[in-house]
Amino acid sequence: MEENVFNKLDIVISNLNELDYTYKRIDNSIEINLGFGLTSKIILENSKMKILGILKPWNPITGFVKMEIEKSLKMNSILLLITAVILFLGFIDGFPPTIFIYCLFQLVTVYMTIWYIYYIIKFYIFKYEIESWITNSK
């Protein structure tokens, strides 16, 4: 069973080399640089392969925090919701936010949405590619 997992790892590494990807192998995992602050981490544990999409620090979405794509989506959704509630409560309190604040909020929302779409598409295409390498090698 253990030999099969490392065989999968060798298949992935040979394809990464063939396609000239930048990667680091650390024990039973591989970290692949996909560009623009996105990395994919393949972890082998208990004869299972786990593929994660990780945003490196200083990327357009999480700033200086290293985080998985799914977790950053949850975190930023909560932060945008809190900001929207604060803007709404400020409007109810008689302190109407200026059009500049609303435009800035909308701009940030659109900016983050575009980057999320880019990162998610890039990661899932790469994940599908890795899965196809492994299934086609059987």
N, C-alpha and C positions, 0 to 999 in steps of 0.2 A: 504494500500500500504506500509506504513512504517513498519507495523508488518511483512510483507513478507520479507523485507530486513533483519530485525534482526533475523528472522527465518533462513535465509541463513547463516548469521553470526554464529548462534548457531550450524548449521550443520557443518560448516568449523571447528569451535573450537572443537567440539566433535571428529571429525576425526583427527585433529591435536593431541589431547590428546591420542587418541587410538594408533596413530603411533609414539608417543613420540617425536614430534617436539618441539623445543624451540621457544616460541613466546611471544610477548607482545601485550596486548590489550590496545589501547589508544582511548578513546571515540568511534568513529564510524570507527575505522581502526584496523587492526592487522598487526604486523610486525613479519615475520617468518624468523628465521635464517636457511639458507640452507648450510652454511659452506663455507670455503675459501673466506670469504669476500663478499659473496652474500646473500642478503636478498630479500624476496618477501614482498611487502606491498599490502594489500587488503584494499581499501578505499571504504566506502559506502557513496554515496552522491546522493541526488535526486532519490532515489529508484533504483539506478544503482550500480553495483559492478565493480570496476576498479582494475585490478591486475597489479602491476608494479614489474619489476626486478631492484633492486638497488644495486650498488656496494658500499660497505662500504669503508671508508678511509683505506689506507695501504693495498690495494689489488694489485695483479700483473699488472693490466691494467691502473688504474687511479692514482696510487700512493697514495698521501695523500688527494685526493679529493673524496667526496661522490657524486655519479652521477648515473643516470639511464643507463642501458645497451645500449639502442639505442643512447642516447646522447654521451656516451663515444666512441661508434663506429664511430660516425660522427667526433668527435673531434680528435681522434687518426688517422683516415683516412686523415684528413686535415693536421695534423702534419707530417705524413709520406710522403704525397705528397709534402709539402713544403721542407722537408729534401731531397727528391729525386731531386727536382728542383734545390736546392742549390748545390747538388753534380754535377748535370749536367752542371750548369752554371760555376762551378769551373773548370770542365773539358774543357769547351769551352774557358775559359779565359787563358788557358795554364797552369793551376795549376792542374795537374791530381791528383785526390785523390788516395791514396795508396790502395793496395788490402786489407789492414787491415780495412780501413773505409768502403769499399764495403761489406766485410764479416760481419762487425759489423752491418751495416744497414740491411743486409739480415737476420742475426741472430735475431735482434730485431723484424723484420717483422714476422718471423716464430714464435717466442716466443709469440707475441701478438695474432697472428692468432690462435694458439693452445689454449690459454686461452679464447679467444672469443668463439671458438667452444664449449669449456667445459661449460662456463657460459650460453651461449644461449641454449644449449641442456638441461642443468640442469633446467634452468628457465622455458622453454616451456613445459617440461615434468611435472614439478610441477604445472604449470598453467592449463594444460590439466587435471591433477588429481583433482584439485579444481573444475574445471567446471564439471567434471564427478560426483563428490560428490553431487553437487547441482542438476544436472539434474536427477540423479538416486534417489534422495530423494523425488521427486514429486509424 
